[in-house]
Amino acid sequence: METLILEDFRCFAGRMEVPVRPLTVLVGENSTGKTSFLAAARAAHDALFRAVPDFNEDPFRLGSYDQIANYRRGRAKSFVVGQEFTTVSPRVFRTGRSAQGQTVRVEPGTARETTRLETRFHASKSQPAISSVTASRGAYKLSAAFEGGKSQLSFLVNGEVVSRRETDMSLDESALVAGGLQFIFYRGQYEAQRTGEEDEPWAEHEEHFDSLASTIAFLRGPRPYAFAPIRTSPQRTYDPTTEIRDAEGSHIPMMLQRLLDSDDVGEFRGRLEEFGEASGLYSTLRVRKLGRRESNPFQVEVKHPKGGRARNLVDVGYGVSQAIPIIADCVSAEPDSTLLIQQPEVHLHPRAQAAMGSFFAQLAESRRNRVIVETHSDYLLDRIRIDVREEKISCGDVSILYFEQRRDGVRIHSIQLDAAGNLIDVPDGYRRFFLEEQRRFLGID
């Protein structure tokens, strides 16, 4: 995702297209839409790969349609969540053109092209339901509209319909991820129905149709992984159970037991302990089994950077148990996935908050993961700026999104950094409170 598209979603009135970089930092006062932005980023992915996104899956609880659609000018009749991305378009080869259909072969391509995906929702029994899904690239657009149990698939050029077909497919069958394939499968029937001059305009756009439809039909990508703002409280002992990921990190002890006991643990342990040293939270992390059987309980222990014996996670500062799940999940996350992180600085000392900023910068700079992080920590943000100045991450890979509450709704300001880590085009309201507090402290009128 390079752009998140929102229209009348939650507190965002009207249409917004917000840039997303490898490392995107969300800042602003409480209740200005930062968490809603994270939820929208996951929904934009789910609308492509699932029939209907779940807007109330942990850690995001957005409510019913009435709580999700913007209400500034009366409840919006629909809202939009979408994304723009650049990908390599596949090459499509066709053989056996006939009224019965065609043989289609898809191979990897080399051309990188920018595609937009947008999903529009309406109210259905108080819940959001998909009314249409569109994919567009330049003058070309594929559209799947759903109404009354029917689906209408359309291919448009410069806003004019070139081909349209109504089907009895359900939403599950004709969601856009399958829509591209459906267009290809129906091409034989489209062509059989056309005669004379009607073939010429279609042939003129066939290559563009193939490129866009196949890109969507064969698009793959890991689902964004969302972190809750508060992680599960530590326990003195843990019983081995199934490792099922959840936003609050209750799976982390099982993950640590599995990975720290494996032969291929070097990078995982190294990344965890590198952060522990940099943050001052711990130097060594280990799992101690309480018996020889696999079913015996175990404990998670850490050592302080200044030495001493290993101590149970319950017996050290609460910030340690809040930081470890974030680092462990990030290090073990699927490559190319987007990490949606809420307030990672909770319960952390400023030194650890700063170390968290460097950790996210490393993830983004390596291109292993894209990170969107919501924070109230100046220490975390300032460390990222320092890392830009020290050339540990490119300024072009970082974006700061400032959420400002206004009378007409929330406005999102995109603030960029220069090579020295300086903020560019800062809006008037940014950090106003901190500047006013500093002036009061210094006694300046």
ABEGO torsion letter per residue (X at the ends): XABBBBBGBEABBEBBBBBBBABBBBBEBBGAGAAAAAAAAAAAAAAAABABBBAABOABBAEBAAAABBAAAEBBABBBBBBBBBBBBBBBBBBGBBAAEBBBBBBBBABBBBBBBBBBBBBBGGBBBBABBBBBBEABBBBBBBBGGBBBBBBBBGGBBABBBBBABBAAAABAAAAAAAAAAAAAAAAAABBEAAAAAAAAAAAAAAAAAAAAAABBEBBBBBBBABBBBBBABBBBBBBBBBAAGAAAAAAAAAAAABABAAAAAAAAAAAAAAAGABABBBBBBBEABAABBBBBBBBBAAEEBBBBAAABBAAAAAAAAAAAAAAABBBGBBBBBBGAABGBBAAAAAAAAAAAAAAAAAGABBBBBBBABAAAAAAAAAAAAAGABBAAABBBBBBBBBAAEBBBBBBBBBAAGBBBGBBAABGAAAAAAAAAAAGBX
